[in-house]
Amino acid sequence: MFYHVKELQFNARVSKPDPRFARLLLEQFGGGNGELKASMQYFVQAFSCREPYPDKYDMLMDIATEELSHLEIVGAMIQMLLAGVNGELKDAADVLEINKLMGGKFTKEEFMQQALFNPHFCVHSGGSPMLTDSNGNPWSAMYVNADGDLTVDLRSNMAAESRAKIVYEYLLKFTDDPGVRATIGFLMTREVAHFQQFEAALETIHPNFPPGVLQSDPRYSNLYYKMSSGEEYRGPWNEGKSPELKEEWQYIRDPQQQVETTGGLENLSPVGTSRTLESVKQADKALSEERSKEVNDATPAMDLQWSCYGTDKEKGERKTNGNRSGK
C-alpha cells in the first residue's frame, strides 16, 4: 500500500525557466540510469526476498519507494524549468515567445533547434515531463536488472547507483541555477547513501563471492591474459593474490601458445591456488543445498497469504504453520 504525501522529500526550487536544461534532466526521469529505472529495479528485486530475506525485502522496498520520491522531485524540477512553455503552446493564435521566458538569452530559433533532438518533448508533452531520455527514447523495462539472486542483484544495484550518481555529477556542469544545483546535489548524495546501503547488505550474506551459488573453476579463475602487444602493465589485477579468492595471479604472456599446448585449455591444471576441482564440486553441492533450504524453509507450501493483518502472535503462528520445515 502506497500513500502519497504532496510535499516533496526535498524542497526543489528553480530560479528561472531553462528548457535546455529541462531536456537534459529528462535523462534522470525516463533514462536508462534514471530514478524510474532504479525504483522499478529495486521493487521487482524485492519480491524474491520476501520470505527468505525479509530484512532485505524491507530495505529494497524502502529504497524503491524513495526512488519514486526522487522521480517526483525530478519531474517537479522539469516542470518548473519549463514554466510558461505549456501556456505559450496553448496560445495557438500567437507565436511561441520562448525568448521572453529565457530573459533574452535563448531565442525561439535556438529553442526549436534544440527540439529537433527531442521533438516529442514539446510536440507530445506540451511542456511537461515525459518518460523518455533526453533524446526522446522511451523508457523501457529492459533497463531493469533483476536476477532472482540477492548477491547478484545487490551488486547490480551498486553499479546502478554509481551510474546515476555520475549522471547527476555531469548535469551539474550544465546549470548555474543555485536552486537546481542544490536539488541535484541532494539527489546525487542519496545515490551515494544507497550505494553504501546495498554494499552493507551484501556484506551480511556469507559467502557472497562469487555472485550466485556455483563456484569458479580453479584452472581458470586466476589467469590474466595479455591480449595486446607492446608494453606490459602490472598491478593488483594481474600480480600478487586475487582480492576475493586469494589465488596467485598467473600472467599469461602468450595466450595462443597456452591454448595450443593444453588442447584448448582442457588439459590445464590449477596453479597458484589451493582449490581443486573436487573441492569446488563439494562447495557447489554444499552451498546449493544451503541456499535452497534457506528459501524453501522460509516459503509457505500451502495457504499462501502475502499480508497478515492480525497480531504479531498470529503472524508468527501463520508463518510457522505454512513453512515446509514445520510440516
C-alpha positions in Angstrom: 0.0 0.0 0.0 1.4 3.3 -1.0 0.4 6.7 0.5 1.3 9.9 -1.3 2.4 12.9 0.6 2.1 16.0 -1.5 5.2 17.7 -0.1 8.4 16.7 -1.8 11.2 14.9 0.1 13.5 17.8 -0.8 12.4 21.4 -1.4 13.1 21.5 -5.2 13.3 25.1 -6.5 14.2 26.8 -9.7 15.3 30.4 -10.2 14.2 30.8 -13.8 12.9 28.7 -16.7 15.5 26.8 -18.7 14.1 24.4 -21.4 17.5 23.3 -22.4 18.4 22.0 -19.0 14.9 20.6 -18.6 15.6 18.4 -21.7 18.9 17.2 -20.2 17.2 16.4 -16.9 14.8 14.1 -18.7 17.8 11.6 -18.6 17.1 11.1 -14.8 13.3 11.0 -15.3 12.9 8.4 -18.1 16.5 7.5 -19.0 18.4 4.2 -18.6 20.1 5.4 -15.3 17.2 7.4 -14.0 15.0 7.4 -11.0 12.2 5.4 -12.5 14.6 2.6 -13.5 16.0 2.5 -10.0 12.6 2.4 -8.4 11.3 -0.4 -10.6 14.6 -2.4 -10.3 14.6 -2.5 -6.5 10.8 -3.0 -6.4 11.0 -6.1 -8.7 14.0 -7.5 -6.9 12.3 -7.3 -3.6 9.7 -9.9 -4.4 12.1 -12.9 -4.3 13.4 -11.7 -1.0 10.0 -11.5 0.8 10.3 -14.9 2.6 14.0 -15.9 2.8 15.3 -12.4 3.4 12.6 -10.2 5.0 15.1 -7.6 6.1 16.4 -7.2 2.6 12.9 -7.1 1.3 12.2 -4.3 3.6 15.3 -2.4 2.5 14.6 -2.8 -1.2 11.0 -1.7 -0.8 12.1 1.3 1.3 14.7 2.4 -1.3 12.4 1.7 -4.2 9.8 4.0 -2.6 12.4 6.7 -2.0 13.4 6.5 -5.7 9.8 7.2 -6.6 10.1 10.3 -4.4 13.2 11.3 -6.3 11.3 10.7 -9.6 8.7 13.2 -8.4 11.5 15.7 -7.5 13.0 15.4 -11.0 9.6 15.8 -12.6 8.8 18.8 -10.5 12.1 20.4 -11.5 11.5 19.7 -15.2 8.0 21.3 -14.9 9.4 24.4 -13.2 12.2 24.7 -15.7 9.5 24.7 -18.4 7.4 27.3 -16.6 5.4 29.2 -19.2 6.1 26.8 -22.1 2.8 24.9 -21.7 0.8 28.2 -21.6 2.6 29.5 -24.7 1.9 26.3 -26.6 -1.8 26.6 -25.8 -1.8 30.1 -27.2 -2.4 28.9 -30.7 -3.1 32.4 -32.0 0.4 33.7 -31.1 4.0 32.7 -31.7 5.9 30.9 -29.0 7.8 33.7 -27.3 10.4 31.5 -25.6 12.9 34.3 -25.8 10.9 36.2 -23.1 10.8 33.1 -20.9 14.6 32.9 -21.1 15.2 36.5 -20.3 16.6 37.2 -23.8 19.3 34.5 -23.6 17.6 31.9 -25.7 15.8 32.7 -29.0 12.8 30.9 -30.5 15.0 29.6 -33.3 17.5 28.1 -30.8 14.7 26.5 -28.9 13.3 24.9 -32.0 16.8 23.7 -33.0 17.1 22.0 -29.6 13.7 20.5 -30.0 14.8 18.7 -33.2 16.9 16.4 -31.0 13.8 15.6 -28.9 10.7 16.8 -30.7 8.4 14.7 -28.5 9.3 16.8 -25.5 7.2 19.8 -26.7 5.1 18.3 -29.5 3.7 15.4 -27.5 4.0 16.6 -23.9 3.1 20.2 -24.3 5.9 21.3 -21.9 5.6 18.6 -19.3 7.9 15.7 -18.2 7.8 12.5 -20.4 9.1 9.0 -19.7 11.9 9.4 -22.2 15.6 10.1 -22.0 17.0 13.5 -23.2 16.9 12.4 -26.8 13.3 11.2 -26.8 13.9 7.5 -26.5 11.0 6.0 -24.5 11.6 4.4 -21.1 12.0 0.6 -21.3 11.7 -2.3 -18.9 14.9 -3.5 -20.4 16.7 -1.1 -18.2 15.7 -3.1 -15.1 18.1 -5.8 -13.8 16.5 -8.4 -11.5 18.1 -11.8 -11.5 16.5 -13.5 -8.5 19.8 -13.9 -6.7 20.4 -11.4 -4.0 24.2 -11.3 -4.3 23.9 -10.6 -8.0 21.1 -8.0 -7.6 22.9 -6.1 -4.8 26.0 -5.8 -6.9 23.9 -4.6 -9.9 22.2 -2.0 -7.6 25.6 -0.7 -6.5 26.5 -0.3 -10.2 23.1 1.4 -10.9 23.7 3.9 -8.0 27.2 4.6 -9.4 25.8 5.4 -12.9 23.0 7.6 -11.5 25.5 9.5 -9.4 27.8 10.3 -12.2 24.9 11.5 -14.4 23.9 14.0 -11.7 27.6 15.0 -11.5 27.7 15.7 -15.2 24.4 17.5 -15.1 25.8 20.0 -12.5 28.1 21.2 -15.2 25.2 22.5 -17.3 23.4 24.7 -14.9 24.3 27.6 -12.7 20.9 27.9 -11.1 21.5 27.7 -7.3 18.1 26.0 -6.6 18.6 23.4 -9.3 22.2 22.7 -8.1 21.1 22.3 -4.5 18.4 19.8 -5.6 20.7 17.8 -7.8 23.3 17.8 -5.0 20.7 16.2 -2.7 19.7 13.6 -5.3 23.4 12.8 -6.1 24.2 12.4 -2.4 21.3 10.0 -1.9 22.8 7.8 -4.7 26.0 7.6 -2.5 23.9 6.7 0.5 22.0 3.9 -1.4 25.3 2.5 -2.7 26.6 2.1 0.8 23.3 0.5 2.0 23.4 -2.1 -0.8 27.1 -2.7 0.0 26.4 -3.2 3.7 23.5 -5.5 2.9 25.8 -7.6 0.6 28.3 -8.0 3.5 25.6 -9.6 5.7 25.4 -12.5 3.2 28.1 -15.2 3.6 29.5 -16.5 1.4 28.7 -13.8 -1.2 31.5 -14.4 -3.7 31.4 -15.4 -6.5 27.9 -14.0 -7.2 25.3 -16.7 -7.3 25.8 -20.2 -6.0 28.3 -22.1 -8.1 32.0 -21.6 -7.6 34.5 -20.9 -10.3 36.8 -23.4 -12.0 40.3 -23.2 -10.3 42.0 -23.9 -13.6 40.9 -20.6 -15.0 40.0 -18.3 -12.1 43.4 -16.7 -11.6 44.6 -16.4 -15.2 45.4 -13.0 -16.7 45.8 -13.0 -20.4 48.0 -10.3 -22.1 45.8 -9.8 -25.2 47.7 -6.9 -26.7 51.3 -6.3 -28.0 53.6 -3.7 -26.6 54.4 -2.6 -23.0 53.3 -4.7 -20.1 51.3 -3.1 -17.3 51.2 -4.8 -14.0 49.0 -4.2 -11.0 46.9 -6.0 -8.4 44.6 -7.2 -11.2 47.4 -9.4 -12.6 50.1 -9.9 -10.0 50.1 -10.9 -6.4 46.9 -12.5 -4.9 43.4 -12.0 -6.2 41.3 -9.9 -3.8 38.5 -12.4 -3.2 39.8 -16.0 -3.7 43.3 -15.1 -2.6 44.8 -17.0 -5.5 48.1 -16.1 -7.1 47.6 -14.4 -10.4 49.1 -16.2 -13.4 50.3 -13.8 -16.0 50.0 -15.4 -19.5 52.2 -13.5 -21.9 51.5 -15.9 -24.9 47.8 -16.9 -24.7 47.9 -18.6 -28.1 50.7 -20.9 -27.0 48.9 -21.9 -23.8 45.7 -22.7 -25.7 47.6 -24.8 -28.3 49.7 -26.7 -25.8 46.8 -27.5 -23.4 44.3 -28.8 -26.0 42.2 -25.7 -25.8 42.8 -25.4 -22.0 41.2 -28.7 -21.3 44.5 -30.2 -20.1 45.3 -27.3 -17.9 45.9 -27.9 -14.2 45.2 -25.5 -11.4 48.3 -23.4 -10.5 48.7 -20.8 -7.7 45.6 -21.9 -5.8 44.8 -24.4 -3.1 41.4 -25.1 -4.7 40.9 -28.2 -6.7 38.1 -29.5 -9.0 37.0 -31.8 -6.3 36.9 -29.1 -3.6 34.9 -26.9 -5.9 32.4 -29.7 -6.6 31.9 -30.2 -2.9 31.5 -26.4 -2.3 28.9 -26.2 -5.1 26.9 -29.0 -3.6 27.1 -27.6 0.0 26.1 -24.0 -1.0 23.4 -25.2 -3.4 21.8 -27.2 -0.6 22.2 -24.3 1.9 20.6 -21.7 -0.3 17.9 -24.0 -1.5 17.0 -24.9 2.1 17.1 -21.3 3.1 14.5 -20.4 0.5 12.3 -23.5 0.9 12.2 -23.3 4.7 11.0 -19.7 4.6 8.4 -20.2 1.8 4.9 -21.5 2.7 3.9 -24.6 0.8 0.2 -24.0 1.0 -2.4 -21.5 2.1 -0.3 -18.7 0.8 -1.1 -15.2 2.0 1.1 -12.2 1.4 -0.1 -10.0 4.2 -1.1 -10.7 7.8 -3.4 -8.2 9.4 -3.7 -9.7 12.8 -1.5 -9.6 15.9 2.3 -10.3 15.9 1.5 -13.7 17.6 -0.9 -14.6 14.8 1.7 -13.6 12.2 4.3 -15.9 13.8 1.9 -18.9 14.0 0.7 -18.5 10.5 4.3 -18.4 9.1 5.3 -21.4 11.2 2.3 -23.4 10.0 3.0 -22.6 6.4 6.7 -23.4 6.3 7.8 -26.7 4.8 10.1 -27.3 7.7 7.0 -27.1 10.0 5.0 -29.7 8.2 
